[in-house]
Structure formats: structure tokens, C-alpha cells
Amino acid sequence: MAPTFNAIGLATADMAASLSFYRRLGLTFPDGAEKEPHVEATVAGGIRLMWDTHDALRSFDPDHSPGPPGGGWAFLCADPAEVDACHDDLVAAGHRSVKQPWDAPWGQRYAQIADPDGNVVDLFAWTGSAD
């Protein structure tokens, strides 16, 4: 039997700030998750998204040190207006815009924003037209 892809993980310096950001994108977490060293959310298709504090990672890897932000996730929005609204909501909440919403030549409304740890999160919706 071959291994099955099941989860994606991010390291975070501040669990509460990270979960607050991802709640604004529609993810749900158990009550009190902000105080935990490891948190998970299951998304469509059964994939688990996992957050671990740097201290939690050091508990089994004493050499762990925060690296530069890497990776990132893409969130599908219902329509182009939701891309703009979601981007604006996150910026108003104090998160850094990486790229303002734009109409991408591949037929999507697209925007990028940084989560509290500097990971780039893509927001997109299909526009129905590609250049």
C-alpha cells in the first residue's frame, strides 16, 4: 500500500493570531484552540490543515528554528466580488496585502495576503474569461 496524502502543516509563532486570520477565511476550530500547541481543521476532501507552535515543534525536534515563510494556501471565493471583500476585510483587520485584487490573465480574480507568520495566502474566484 502506498502512503496517502492527508495533511498540510504550518509552524506559527502566535497560535491565536494565526487562528484569528484563518477564521476570517471561514475555517473553524474548537473552543480554546488558541491556547493549544497543535491545532487542526479538516477541509473539503478530508485534508487536514495543521498548525504547531514553534515550542511544540521543538518538543520533538530540539534543533527546530523558525525559517523563512514558505508555502501557502489558496482559498476559492464564490465570485470576484468576494475576493475583493475578503481581501479588504483582512487588510482592515491589520494583515498585510501582498498583491491587491486583480484580474489575472488565466481567468481568475486574484489577490494575495500575508498571514501572521508571513505565509502568502491566495484568494481567487473564476471569472469565466481567460485572456
Secondary structure, DSSP 8 states (H G I E B T S, - for coil): ------EEEEEES-HHHHHHHHHTTT----TTGGG-SEEEEE-GGG-EEEEEEHHHHHHH-TT----------EEE-SSHHHHHHHHHHHHHTT--EEEEEEEETTTEEEEEEE-TTS-EEEEEEE-S---
